[in-house]
Amino acid sequence: MTLDPALLRAALIGYENQLAQIEKAMAEIRRQLRADGSGSPTPAKERGRTMSAAARKRIAAAQKKRWAAYRKAKRSK
């Protein structure tokens, strides 16, 4: 089944018009959301998990130990 190129071009033009109308409607909805302050166009970032003070101390101590080993290895070269 072969479709007429003129028919395909007409269909494409029709779909492009529909797309333009949809994009216009979406822009209007986004504008209303920003004006109301009831929503934002981008989702809010989720906050990460909090660490206890003890966990932060353990991580800091491990990092200091790694840096000390690195400096010691660098000095001995």
C-alpha positions, 0 to 999 in steps of 0.5 A, a space after each residue: 500500500 503506497 500513500 500519496 506524498 501530498 496526503 502525507 504532507 497534509 497529514 504532517 501539517 495537520 499534526 504540526 498544527 495540533 502540536 503547536 496548539 498543545 504546546 501553547 496550552 502547556 505554556 499557559 498551564 505552566 504560566 498559571 502554576 508560576 503565578 499561583 505559586 502552587 507549583 513549580 515547573 521543576 520538581 524540588 530536590 529531595 534532601 539527603 539523609 542526615 548522619 549522626 555526629 558519631 558517623 561524621 567523626 568516623 568518616 573524618 577520622 578515616 579520611 585523616 588516616 588515608 591522607 596521613 598514609 598518602 603523605 607518608 608514602 609520598 615522603 618515603 619516595 
